[in-house]
């Protein structure tokens, strides 16, 4: 029996059962899986970092909103206090003093110098009245006279290009006013922004 076992042939067809290198297979796929895992960890780290930063931003925004709400409550309380009949005279006096301070900083000479820089040659000022508006800004109400309406429109355009005049508007216009009655008188309103004390005055 032993001789029969020794003489037995083993037929292996390598064409139907090709040799497979398992080590090379696991090296290739193991490297790919490892890189995929590393990429997953990086993305996970970025996601955690973004979530942490977003939480910090939400906390900061909540703090700022609380501060704004607190300031609004303080302002509302102060306004209610000033609106009381007992304190109304103090509030009015304070507003009056603020108006005086603003008017004290108002310079007629400076205003006319700034107007001269933007005034068209065929236009001149008839009247000028400065006053504080509801936003405590110095507002100029002026009447100008010229030969045509185009001159008043040009004045408004020039004032819009000047840093001393803001929100210039041509409010109204009418014919007449000169001896010939052919001129145009226009009403122009603008916010006046004077130079700061340290400004160059240009």
Residue frames as a rotation matrix with the C-alpha (Angstrom) as fourth column:
UNK 1
0.569 0.822 0.000 0.00
0.822 -0.569 0.000 0.00
0.000 0.000 -1.000 0.00
UNK 2
0.375 -0.516 -0.770 2.87
0.201 -0.765 0.611 2.26
-0.905 -0.384 -0.183 0.78
UNK 3
-0.678 -0.667 0.308 4.27
0.424 -0.012 0.906 1.74
-0.601 0.745 0.291 -2.72
UNK 4
-0.087 0.736 0.671 0.92
0.974 -0.080 0.214 2.62
0.211 0.672 -0.710 -4.27
UNK 5
0.751 0.368 -0.548 0.82
0.543 -0.816 0.197 5.85
-0.375 -0.446 -0.813 -2.25
UNK 6
-0.081 -0.880 -0.469 4.33
0.145 -0.476 0.868 6.75
-0.986 0.002 0.167 -3.33
UNK 7
-0.778 -0.264 0.570 3.59
0.548 0.159 0.821 6.07
-0.307 0.951 0.020 -7.02
UNK 8
0.276 0.958 0.077 0.37
0.911 -0.235 -0.339 8.18
-0.307 0.163 -0.938 -6.95
UNK 9
-0.679 -0.497 0.540 0.57
0.676 -0.711 0.195 11.35
0.287 0.497 0.819 -9.08
UNK 10
-0.025 0.618 -0.786 -0.84
0.619 -0.608 -0.497 14.68
-0.785 -0.499 -0.367 -8.11
UNK 11
-0.358 -0.011 0.934 -2.18
0.882 -0.333 0.334 16.63
0.308 0.943 0.128 -11.06
UNK 12
0.034 0.305 -0.952 -2.36
0.569 -0.789 -0.232 20.41
-0.822 -0.533 -0.201 -10.36
UNK 13
0.086 0.097 0.991 -3.52
0.953 -0.299 -0.053 22.66
0.292 0.949 -0.119 -13.17
UNK 14
-0.522 -0.399 -0.754 -1.98
0.652 -0.757 -0.051 26.07
-0.550 -0.518 0.655 -12.52
UNK 15
-0.904 0.223 0.365 -4.02
0.164 -0.608 0.777 27.55
0.395 0.762 0.513 -15.36
UNK 16
0.047 0.999 -0.019 -7.32
0.321 0.003 0.947 26.96
0.946 -0.051 -0.320 -13.55
UNK 17
0.834 0.167 -0.526 -5.97
0.548 -0.140 0.825 27.79
0.064 -0.976 -0.208 -10.08
UNK 18
0.308 -0.762 0.570 -3.55
0.165 -0.548 -0.820 30.70
0.937 0.346 -0.043 -10.42
UNK 19
-0.211 -0.508 -0.835 -1.23
0.928 0.165 -0.334 31.41
0.308 -0.845 0.437 -7.57
UNK 20
0.628 0.477 0.615 -2.37
0.224 -0.867 0.444 34.24
0.745 -0.141 -0.652 -5.36
UNK 21
-0.552 -0.824 -0.128 0.03
0.475 -0.184 -0.861 36.31
0.686 -0.536 0.493 -3.24
UNK 22
0.449 0.809 -0.380 -2.03
0.766 -0.129 0.629 36.91
0.460 -0.574 -0.678 -0.12
UNK 23
-0.052 -0.550 -0.834 0.67
0.860 -0.450 0.243 39.07
-0.508 -0.704 0.496 1.43
UNK 24
-0.927 -0.289 0.239 0.71
0.375 -0.741 0.557 41.52
0.016 0.606 0.795 -1.49
UNK 25
-0.178 0.953 0.246 -3.09
0.523 -0.120 0.844 41.66
0.834 0.279 -0.477 -1.42
UNK 26
0.548 0.418 -0.724 -3.22
0.830 -0.166 0.533 42.56
0.103 -0.893 -0.438 2.28
UNK 27
-0.452 -0.753 -0.477 -0.39
0.742 -0.615 0.268 45.09
-0.496 -0.233 0.837 1.92
UNK 28
-0.850 0.146 0.507 -2.23
0.314 -0.632 0.708 46.96
0.424 0.761 0.491 -0.84
UNK 29
0.104 0.989 0.109 -5.64
0.359 -0.139 0.923 46.87
0.928 -0.057 -0.369 0.72
UNK 30
0.303 -0.059 -0.951 -4.28
0.953 -0.006 0.304 47.44
-0.024 -0.998 0.054 4.21
UNK 31
-0.766 -0.620 -0.170 -2.52
0.600 -0.784 0.156 50.61
-0.230 0.017 0.973 3.04
UNK 32
-0.620 0.604 0.501 -5.72
0.141 -0.542 0.828 51.87
0.772 0.584 0.251 1.42
UNK 33
0.408 0.794 -0.450 -7.79
0.601 0.137 0.787 51.13
0.687 -0.592 -0.421 4.49
UNK 34
-0.067 -0.523 -0.850 -5.17
0.968 -0.241 0.072 52.81
-0.242 -0.818 0.522 6.68
UNK 35
-0.939 -0.272 0.209 -5.18
0.329 -0.889 0.319 55.98
0.099 0.369 0.924 4.55
UNK 36
-0.218 0.944 0.247 -8.97
0.181 -0.210 0.961 56.01
0.959 0.254 -0.125 4.57
UNK 37
0.420 0.336 -0.843 -8.97
0.851 0.178 0.494 55.68
0.316 -0.925 -0.211 8.34
UNK 38
-0.515 -0.693 -0.505 -6.44
0.797 -0.603 0.014 58.52
-0.314 -0.395 0.863 8.68
UNK 39
-0.830 0.277 0.484 -8.55
0.124 -0.755 0.644 60.74
0.544 0.595 0.592 6.44
UNK 40
0.201 0.954 -0.223 -11.60
0.447 0.114 0.887 59.92
0.872 -0.278 -0.404 8.53
UNK 41
0.151 -0.225 -0.963 -9.77
0.982 -0.081 0.173 60.90
-0.116 -0.971 0.209 11.70
UNK 42
-0.864 -0.503 -0.016 -8.66
0.493 -0.852 0.177 64.21
-0.102 0.145 0.984 10.15
UNK 43
-0.509 0.755 0.413 -12.18
0.047 -0.455 0.889 65.03
0.860 0.472 0.196 9.02
UNK 44
0.379 0.641 -0.667 -13.54
0.706 0.266 0.656 64.06
0.598 -0.720 -0.352 12.41
UNK 45
-0.279 -0.579 -0.766 -10.98
0.917 -0.397 -0.034 66.33
-0.284 -0.712 0.642 14.09
UNK 46
-0.950 -0.047 0.309 -11.92
0.184 -0.883 0.432 69.24
0.253 0.467 0.847 11.83
UNK 47
-0.090 0.993 0.070 -15.59
0.235 -0.047 0.971 68.67
0.968 0.104 -0.229 12.52
UNK 48
0.334 0.156 -0.929 -15.00
0.926 0.127 0.354 68.65
0.173 -0.980 -0.102 16.29
UNK 49
-0.656 -0.654 -0.376 -12.88
0.697 -0.717 0.030 71.78
-0.289 -0.242 0.926 16.02
UNK 50
-0.773 0.433 0.464 -15.55
0.066 -0.672 0.737 73.57
0.631 0.601 0.491 13.94
UNK 51
0.251 0.905 -0.343 -18.25
0.500 0.183 0.847 72.55
0.829 -0.384 -0.407 16.40
UNK 52
0.036 -0.328 -0.944 -16.13
0.986 -0.142 0.087 73.85
-0.162 -0.934 0.318 19.30
UNK 53
-0.915 -0.403 0.000 -15.48
0.393 -0.892 0.224 77.18
-0.090 0.205 0.975 17.54
UNK 54
-0.424 0.841 0.336 -19.17
0.122 -0.315 0.941 77.51
0.897 0.440 0.031 16.67
UNK 55
0.369 0.544 -0.753 -20.08
0.809 0.211 0.549 76.93
0.457 -0.812 -0.362 20.30
UNK 56
-0.396 -0.597 -0.698 -17.61
0.834 -0.552 -0.001 79.61
-0.385 -0.582 0.716 21.37
UNK 57
-0.934 0.092 0.346 -19.06
0.139 -0.797 0.588 82.04
0.330 0.597 0.731 18.80
UNK 58
-0.001 0.998 -0.059 -22.59
0.382 0.055 0.922 81.30
0.924 -0.022 -0.382 19.98
UNK 59
0.201 0.008 -0.980 -21.50
0.979 -0.014 0.201 82.00
-0.012 -1.000 -0.011 23.54
UNK 60
-0.776 -0.555 -0.300 -19.91
0.542 -0.830 0.135 85.33
-0.324 -0.058 0.944 22.55
UNK 61
-0.698 0.589 0.407 -22.98
0.101 -0.482 0.870 86.34
0.709 0.649 0.277 20.53
UNK 62
0.263 0.816 -0.515 -25.23
0.695 0.210 0.688 85.50
0.670 -0.539 -0.512 23.47
UNK 63
-0.159 -0.397 -0.904 -23.07
0.920 -0.391 0.010 87.68
-0.358 -0.830 0.428 25.74
UNK 64
-0.973 -0.216 0.083 -23.21
0.230 -0.875 0.426 90.61
-0.019 0.434 0.901 23.30
UNK 65
-0.322 0.931 0.171 -26.97
0.232 -0.097 0.968 90.24
0.918 0.352 -0.185 22.98
UNK 66
0.290 0.381 -0.878 -27.29
0.929 0.107 0.353 90.26
0.228 -0.918 -0.323 26.76
UNK 67
-0.566 -0.574 -0.592 -25.17
0.686 -0.726 0.048 93.43
-0.457 -0.379 0.804 26.94
UNK 68
-0.890 0.293 0.350 -27.27
0.084 -0.649 0.756 95.12
0.449 0.703 0.553 24.25
UNK 69
0.062 0.970 -0.234 -30.46
0.510 0.171 0.843 94.14
0.858 -0.172 -0.485 26.04
UNK 70
0.062 -0.113 -0.992 -29.06
0.984 -0.158 0.080 95.49
-0.166 -0.981 0.102 29.30
UNK 71
-0.897 -0.404 -0.180 -28.15
0.360 -0.903 0.234 98.82
-0.257 0.145 0.955 27.65
UNK 72
-0.580 0.758 0.299 -31.63
0.120 -0.283 0.951 99.03
0.806 0.588 0.074 26.14
UNK 73
0.280 0.682 -0.676 -33.18
0.810 0.209 0.547 98.44
0.515 -0.701 -0.494 29.55
UNK 74
-0.310 -0.472 -0.825 -30.95
0.839 -0.544 -0.004 101.11
-0.447 -0.693 0.565 31.11
UNK 75
-0.983 -0.049 0.179 -31.84
0.142 -0.818 0.557 103.58
0.120 0.572 0.811 28.37
UNK 76
-0.203 0.979 0.037 -35.54
0.329 0.032 0.944 102.83
0.922 0.204 -0.328 28.70
UNK 77
0.222 0.236 -0.946 -35.32
0.970 0.042 0.238 103.28
0.095 -0.971 -0.219 32.48
UNK 78
-0.661 -0.547 -0.513 -33.45
0.589 -0.802 0.097 106.57
-0.464 -0.238 0.853 32.08
UNK 79
-0.851 0.392 0.349 -35.94
0.088 -0.549 0.831 107.80
0.517 0.738 0.433 29.48
UNK 80
0.122 0.926 -0.358 -38.86
0.632 0.206 0.747 106.90
0.765 -0.318 -0.560 31.74
UNK 81
-0.022 -0.223 -0.975 -37.17
0.955 -0.294 0.046 108.74
-0.296 -0.930 0.219 34.59
UNK 82
-0.908 -0.383 -0.171 -36.61
0.311 -0.889 0.337 111.84
-0.281 0.253 0.926 32.46
UNK 83
-0.631 0.725 0.275 -40.18
0.185 -0.204 0.961 111.77
0.753 0.658 -0.005 31.18
UNK 84
-0.108 0.578 -0.809 -41.57
0.991 0.127 -0.041 112.07
0.079 -0.806 -0.586 34.68
UNK 85
0.639 0.474 0.606 -43.20
0.478 -0.862 0.169 115.42
0.602 0.181 -0.777 35.30
UNK 86
0.870 -0.351 -0.345 -40.82
0.200 -0.387 0.900 116.11
-0.450 -0.852 -0.267 38.19
UNK 87
-0.038 -0.995 0.093 -37.76
0.396 0.070 0.916 115.70
-0.918 0.071 0.391 35.96
UNK 88
0.495 0.297 0.817 -39.14
0.858 -0.015 -0.514 117.13
-0.141 0.955 -0.262 32.74
UNK 89
0.987 -0.141 -0.076 -37.69
-0.145 -0.988 -0.057 120.56
-0.067 0.068 -0.995 33.38
UNK 90
0.241 -0.952 0.189 -34.25
-0.356 0.095 0.930 119.02
-0.903 -0.291 -0.316 33.96
UNK 91
0.007 -0.185 0.983 -34.50
0.729 0.673 0.121 117.11
-0.684 0.716 0.140 30.70
UNK 92
0.793 0.355 0.495 -35.55
0.603 -0.572 -0.557 120.22
0.085 0.740 -0.668 28.76
UNK 93
0.821 -0.545 -0.167 -32.75
-0.431 -0.785 0.445 122.22
-0.374 -0.294 -0.880 30.34
UNK 94
0.016 -0.837 0.547 -30.25
0.055 0.547 0.835 119.52
-0.998 0.016 0.055 29.40
UNK 95
0.215 0.127 0.968 -31.44
0.930 0.277 -0.242 119.53
-0.299 0.952 -0.059 25.80
UNK 96
0.982 0.157 0.106 -31.28
0.180 -0.949 -0.259 123.32
0.060 0.273 -0.960 25.75
UNK 97
0.512 -0.858 -0.053 -27.69
-0.459 -0.325 0.827 123.27
-0.726 -0.399 -0.560 27.06
UNK 98
-0.079 -0.518 0.852 -26.70
0.524 0.705 0.478 120.68
-0.848 0.484 0.216 24.48
UNK 99
0.608 0.383 0.695 -28.17
0.794 -0.299 -0.529 122.92
0.005 0.874 -0.486 21.82
UNK 100
0.944 -0.294 -0.152 -26.17
-0.260 -0.943 0.207 125.87
-0.205 -0.156 -0.966 23.10
UNK 101
0.137 -0.939 0.317 -23.00
-0.128 0.300 0.945 123.80
-0.982 -0.170 -0.079 23.00
UNK 102
0.051 -0.052 0.997 -23.70
0.875 0.483 -0.019 122.83
-0.481 0.874 0.070 19.41
UNK 103
0.840 0.342 0.421 -24.45
0.514 -0.750 -0.416 126.41
0.174 0.566 -0.806 18.41
UNK 104
0.723 -0.649 -0.238 -21.33
-0.313 -0.615 0.724 127.66
-0.616 -0.449 -0.648 20.17
UNK 105
-0.195 -0.809 0.555 -19.31
0.268 0.500 0.823 125.36
-0.943 0.309 0.119 17.90
UNK 106
0.456 0.447 0.770 -21.14
0.859 0.007 -0.512 126.81
-0.234 0.895 -0.381 14.91
UNK 107
-0.393 -0.664 -0.637 -19.05
0.321 -0.748 0.581 129.32
-0.861 0.024 0.507 12.99
UNK 108
0.707 0.683 -0.187 -20.79
0.119 -0.375 -0.919 131.60
-0.698 0.627 -0.346 10.47
UNK 109
0.248 -0.701 -0.669 -17.46
-0.852 -0.487 0.194 132.44
-0.461 0.522 -0.718 8.89
UNK 110
-0.710 -0.551 0.439 -16.59
-0.343 0.814 0.469 128.78
-0.616 0.182 -0.767 8.42
UNK 111
0.017 0.809 0.588 -20.03
0.452 0.518 -0.726 127.97
-0.892 0.278 -0.357 7.01
UNK 112
0.808 0.307 -0.502 -19.82
-0.227 -0.624 -0.747 130.72
-0.543 0.718 -0.435 4.39
UNK 113
-0.159 -0.927 -0.338 -16.28
-0.882 -0.021 0.472 129.65
-0.444 0.373 -0.814 3.49
UNK 114
-0.684 -0.053 0.727 -17.46
0.067 0.989 0.135 126.07
-0.726 0.141 -0.673 2.97
UNK 115
0.403 0.894 0.195 -20.48
0.409 0.015 -0.913 127.27
-0.819 0.448 -0.359 0.99
UNK 116
0.466 -0.285 -0.838 -18.29
-0.659 -0.743 -0.115 129.44
-0.590 0.606 -0.534 -1.19
UNK 117
-0.609 -0.781 0.142 -16.35
-0.526 0.531 0.665 126.34
-0.595 0.330 -0.733 -2.27
UNK 118
-0.672 0.407 0.619 -19.49
0.551 0.833 0.050 124.62
-0.495 0.375 -0.784 -3.60
UNK 119
0.220 0.827 -0.517 -21.56
0.185 -0.555 -0.811 127.62
-0.958 0.083 -0.275 -4.72
UNK 120
0.084 -0.132 0.988 -21.92
0.990 0.120 -0.068 127.97
-0.110 0.984 0.140 -8.53
UNK 121
-0.836 -0.545 -0.054 -20.86
0.533 -0.832 0.154 131.32
-0.129 0.100 0.987 -9.97
UNK 122
-0.702 0.618 0.354 -24.40
-0.144 -0.610 0.779 132.30
0.697 0.496 0.517 -11.04
UNK 123
0.339 0.792 -0.508 -25.97
0.459 0.332 0.824 131.58
0.821 -0.512 -0.251 -7.63
UNK 124
-0.679 -0.544 0.493 -25.94
-0.187 -0.521 -0.833 133.46
0.710 -0.658 0.252 -4.31
UNK 125
-0.571 0.411 -0.711 -27.37
0.791 0.507 -0.342 132.96
0.219 -0.758 -0.614 -0.82
UNK 126
-0.131 0.637 0.760 -30.47
-0.003 -0.767 0.642 134.97
0.991 0.082 0.103 0.06
UNK 127
0.365 0.247 0.897 -31.02
-0.884 -0.211 0.418 133.65
0.293 -0.946 0.142 3.59
UNK 128
-0.269 -0.511 -0.816 -29.48
-0.074 0.856 -0.512 131.04
0.960 -0.077 -0.268 5.86
UNK 129
0.326 0.429 0.842 -30.91
-0.888 -0.167 0.429 129.56
0.325 -0.887 0.327 9.08
UNK 130
-0.590 -0.536 -0.604 -29.04
-0.248 0.832 -0.496 126.93
0.768 -0.143 -0.624 11.13
UNK 131
0.207 0.635 0.744 -30.99
-0.967 0.015 0.256 124.75
0.152 -0.772 0.617 13.59
UNK 132
-0.811 -0.458 0.364 -30.67
-0.539 0.826 -0.161 121.43
-0.227 -0.327 -0.917 15.39
UNK 133
-0.149 0.772 -0.618 -32.83
-0.653 0.392 0.648 118.62
0.743 0.500 0.446 14.04
UNK 134
0.767 0.569 0.297 -34.29
-0.597 0.463 0.656 115.72
0.236 -0.680 0.694 16.01
UNK 135
0.755 -0.565 -0.334 -31.01
0.538 0.824 -0.179 113.80
0.376 -0.045 0.925 15.73
UNK 136
0.731 -0.450 -0.514 -29.16
0.204 -0.574 0.793 116.74
-0.651 -0.684 -0.328 17.32
UNK 137
-0.182 -0.750 0.636 -27.45
0.937 0.064 0.343 117.50
-0.298 0.658 0.692 13.99
UNK 138
-0.354 -0.015 -0.935 -26.81
-0.004 -1.000 0.017 120.99
-0.935 0.010 0.354 12.67
UNK 139
-0.032 0.467 0.884 -29.21
0.939 0.317 -0.133 121.52
-0.343 0.826 -0.448 9.77
UNK 140
-0.797 -0.265 -0.543 -28.92
0.064 -0.930 0.361 124.41
-0.601 0.253 0.758 7.34
UNK 141
0.228 0.869 0.439 -32.10
0.853 0.039 -0.521 125.81
-0.470 0.493 -0.732 5.79
UNK 142
-0.557 -0.544 -0.627 -31.09
0.157 -0.811 0.564 128.22
-0.815 0.216 0.537 3.07
UNK 143
0.713 0.678 0.180 -32.62
0.387 -0.167 -0.907 130.10
-0.585 0.716 -0.381 0.20
UNK 144
-0.479 -0.877 -0.040 -30.51
0.346 -0.231 0.909 130.69
-0.807 0.422 0.414 -2.87
UNK 145
0.640 0.664 -0.387 -31.22
-0.050 -0.467 -0.883 132.79
-0.767 0.584 -0.266 -5.95
UNK 146
-0.535 -0.825 0.182 -29.95
0.148 0.121 0.982 132.29
-0.832 0.552 0.057 -9.47
UNK 147
-0.579 0.256 -0.774 -30.76
-0.765 -0.501 0.406 132.72
-0.284 0.827 0.486 -13.11
UNK 148
-0.061 0.519 -0.853 -31.93
-0.671 0.611 0.419 129.15
0.739 0.598 0.311 -13.68
UNK 149
0.805 0.408 0.431 -33.08
-0.593 0.578 0.561 126.08
-0.021 -0.707 0.707 -11.77
UNK 150
0.725 -0.573 -0.381 -30.03
0.255 0.738 -0.625 124.23
0.639 0.356 0.681 -13.09
UNK 151
-0.169 -0.814 0.555 -27.80
-0.374 -0.468 -0.801 126.36
0.912 -0.343 -0.225 -10.86
UNK 152
0.161 0.303 0.939 -29.65
-0.987 0.034 0.158 125.21
0.016 -0.952 0.304 -7.73
UNK 153
0.983 0.179 -0.051 -29.47
-0.183 0.980 -0.075 121.58
0.036 0.083 0.996 -8.89
UNK 154
0.355 -0.928 -0.111 -25.75
0.131 0.167 -0.977 121.99
0.926 0.332 0.181 -9.48
UNK 155
-0.145 -0.359 0.922 -25.36
-0.822 -0.475 -0.314 123.38
0.550 -0.804 -0.226 -5.94
UNK 156
0.659 0.458 0.597 -27.05
-0.719 0.617 0.320 120.28
-0.222 -0.639 0.736 -4.47
UNK 157
0.903 -0.361 -0.232 -24.74
0.186 0.817 -0.545 118.00
0.387 0.449 0.805 -6.50
UNK 158
0.013 -0.950 0.312 -21.67
-0.154 -0.311 -0.938 119.88
0.988 -0.036 -0.151 -5.33
UNK 159
0.053 0.068 0.996 -22.82
-0.975 -0.213 0.067 119.73
0.216 -0.975 0.055 -1.71
UNK 160
0.939 0.322 0.119 -23.24
-0.337 0.929 0.153 115.96
-0.061 -0.184 0.981 -2.03
UNK 161
0.596 -0.785 -0.168 -19.58
0.404 0.474 -0.782 115.73
0.694 0.399 0.600 -3.02
UNK 162
-0.110 -0.620 0.777 -18.42
-0.495 -0.644 -0.584 117.80
0.862 -0.449 -0.236 -0.02
UNK 163
-0.432 -0.110 -0.895 -17.62
0.566 0.739 -0.364 116.27
0.702 -0.664 -0.257 3.36
UNK 164
-0.998 0.040 -0.055 -19.13
0.015 -0.659 -0.752 119.31
-0.066 -0.751 0.657 5.09
UNK 165
-0.328 0.934 -0.141 -22.65
-0.924 -0.348 -0.159 118.87
-0.198 0.078 0.977 3.70
UNK 166
-0.988 0.034 0.151 -24.71
0.043 0.998 0.056 115.69
-0.149 0.061 -0.987 3.99
UNK 167
-0.394 0.904 0.167 -28.15
0.830 0.428 -0.356 114.80
-0.394 -0.002 -0.919 2.69
UNK 168
-0.797 0.067 -0.600 -28.53
-0.192 -0.970 0.148 117.97
-0.572 0.233 0.787 0.62
UNK 169
-0.345 0.771 0.535 -31.99
0.880 0.463 -0.100 118.33
-0.325 0.437 -0.839 -0.89
UNK 170
-0.961 0.201 0.188 -33.73
-0.079 -0.855 0.513 120.81
0.264 0.478 0.838 -3.15
UNK 171
-0.704 0.700 -0.118 -36.94
0.425 0.284 -0.859 121.33
-0.569 -0.655 -0.498 -1.18
UNK 172
0.453 0.885 0.111 -38.77
0.691 -0.269 -0.671 123.91
-0.563 0.381 -0.733 -3.26
UNK 173
-0.757 -0.641 0.126 -38.32
0.572 -0.557 0.602 126.54
-0.316 0.528 0.788 -5.94
UNK 174
0.420 0.889 -0.181 -40.19
0.676 -0.440 -0.591 129.59
-0.605 0.126 -0.786 -7.20
UNK 175
-0.060 -0.362 0.930 -39.90
0.895 -0.432 -0.110 132.23
0.442 0.826 0.349 -9.89
UNK 176
0.653 0.310 0.691 -39.22
0.159 -0.948 0.276 135.88
0.740 -0.071 -0.669 -9.19
UNK 177
0.647 -0.386 -0.658 -37.40
0.723 0.037 0.690 137.67
-0.242 -0.922 0.303 -6.44
UNK 178
-0.535 -0.840 -0.090 -35.23
0.739 -0.517 0.432 140.00
-0.410 0.164 0.897 -8.53
UNK 179
-0.428 0.350 -0.833 -36.08
-0.251 -0.932 -0.262 143.33
-0.868 0.097 0.486 -10.13
UNK 180
-0.682 0.143 -0.717 -36.67
-0.724 0.001 0.690 141.64
0.100 0.990 0.103 -13.48
UNK 181
0.192 0.799 0.570 -38.62
-0.839 0.435 -0.327 138.78
-0.509 -0.416 0.753 -11.94
UNK 182
0.586 0.001 -0.810 -36.81
-0.650 0.597 -0.470 136.23
0.484 0.802 0.351 -14.11
UNK 183
-0.518 -0.847 0.119 -34.67
-0.740 0.375 -0.558 134.65
0.428 -0.377 -0.821 -11.40
UNK 184
0.337 0.531 -0.777 -35.30
-0.007 0.827 0.562 131.41
0.941 -0.184 0.282 -9.54
UNK 185
-0.186 -0.312 0.932 -35.36
-0.939 -0.221 -0.262 131.20
0.288 -0.924 -0.251 -5.74
UNK 186
0.207 0.165 -0.964 -34.76
-0.095 0.984 0.148 127.71
0.974 0.061 0.219 -4.38
UNK 187
0.522 -0.010 0.853 -34.91
-0.853 -0.042 0.521 126.30
0.030 -0.999 -0.031 -0.83
UNK 188
0.145 -0.596 -0.790 -32.09
-0.211 0.761 -0.613 123.89
0.967 0.255 -0.016 -0.01
UNK 189
0.766 0.098 0.635 -31.73
-0.642 0.122 0.757 121.82
-0.004 -0.988 0.157 3.17
UNK 190
0.320 -0.726 -0.609 -28.54
-0.048 0.629 -0.776 120.08
0.946 0.278 0.166 4.25
UNK 191
0.932 -0.174 -0.316 -26.80
0.350 0.216 0.912 118.72
-0.090 -0.961 0.262 7.34
UNK 192
0.599 -0.758 0.258 -23.65
-0.478 -0.596 -0.645 120.70
0.643 0.263 -0.719 8.10
UNK 193
0.830 -0.442 -0.340 -20.59
0.557 0.687 0.466 118.84
0.028 -0.577 0.817 9.41
UNK 194
0.826 -0.551 0.121 -17.92
-0.544 -0.835 -0.084 121.27
0.147 0.004 -0.989 10.61
UNK 195
0.099 -0.892 -0.441 -14.26
-0.142 0.426 -0.894 120.42
0.985 0.151 -0.084 10.92
UNK 196
0.686 -0.007 -0.727 -13.09
0.676 0.374 0.635 118.93
0.268 -0.927 0.262 14.19
UNK 197
0.925 -0.322 -0.201 -10.92
-0.163 -0.815 0.556 121.19
-0.343 -0.482 -0.806 16.37
UNK 198
0.050 -0.979 0.198 -7.82
-0.090 0.193 0.977 119.34
-0.995 -0.067 -0.078 15.13
UNK 199
0.529 0.239 0.815 -8.94
0.708 0.405 -0.578 119.32
-0.468 0.883 0.045 11.48
UNK 200
-0.549 -0.812 0.200 -7.16
0.760 -0.385 0.524 121.08
-0.348 0.440 0.828 8.70
UNK 201
-0.093 0.609 -0.787 -10.20
0.049 -0.787 -0.615 123.09
-0.994 -0.096 0.043 7.69
UNK 202
-0.898 -0.254 -0.358 -9.92
-0.333 -0.137 0.933 122.19
-0.286 0.957 0.038 4.00
